[in-house]
Amino acid sequence: MTRIRTHYDNLQVQEGASPEVIEGAWRVLARKWDPDRHPDDRLRAERVRRIIDHAYRVLSDPRLRGEHDAWIQAQREALHGPEPVLPDGDSPPANAAPRPGTHRRSRSLGLTGITMAWVGAFALMWWLFDDYLDRREFPNRDLVVEQGAANELVLRRNHAGHYLAPGMINGEPVIFLLDTGATQVSVPVHLADRLGLHAGSRGRALTANGPVEVRRTRIRELALGPFVIGNVSGHINPGMRGDQVLLGMSVLSHLDFAQRDGRLILNLP
């Protein structure tokens, strides 16, 4: 049997899926196939990511989605022929013999329904497992500062022993990796433009892969939980490949911090 591959298949959703379901499926798959998560097979991850990104662009646009639905219908009619349409008010006689292929089509639809149910169950399990891994890696991703706690921030350590936290640089969201062994705020070069950072004088920084040439910069405003610090020194680092911003002592020196029971507690001095 000829199989029509659609953008719905690429996002693992049903054809009648709502825009919210489509967006949710895309986010899960985009995170799973982030090339940075597949350093040993980056080309394949990039190819899969392009496919799912294109599928989302089509299905999130009502006009493009309508055109895609029409194409799917045309392909099915070309393969199986259009369904006969009875005049209004007419119905086949009760004792009429089934049309040729009716049982085969019904059986095919039944198998399709079962298959879609399994695909839906698998997608749900995939999403739950991926969400578990994400929370294991980034337990502070949904960090909310409680009202009245403007002078304290408590972060949980992830499975690798690191403290990650959401924050802002010049009003743009980032993920900070807190490192008391770093002197500066170190920003991956591919994030600099989005964060409004300007490359200044050249310098050198020592990384896990050895020394690297960096460009000094000044951060107009940096926010971490309830703490907002202005005019922070940092550098733009071409040796960093991920999307995490290293938060060093140029910020942490403004705070009191202590580790206790797998948590990092930060306070204003």
Secondary structure, DSSP 8 states (H G I E B T S, - for coil): ------HHHHHT--TT--HHHHHHHHHHHHHHT-GGG-GGGHHHHHHHHHHHHHHHHHHTSHHHHHHHHHHHHHHHHHHH-------TT----TT----TTHHHHHHHHHHHHHHHHHHHHHHHHHHHHHHHHHHHH-TTTT----TT-TTEEEEE--TTS-EEEEEEETTEEEEEEE-TT-SSEEEEGGGTTTTT----SEEEEEETTEEEEEEEEEEEEEEETTEEEEEEEEEEETT--SSEEEE-HHHHTTSEEEEETTEEEEE--
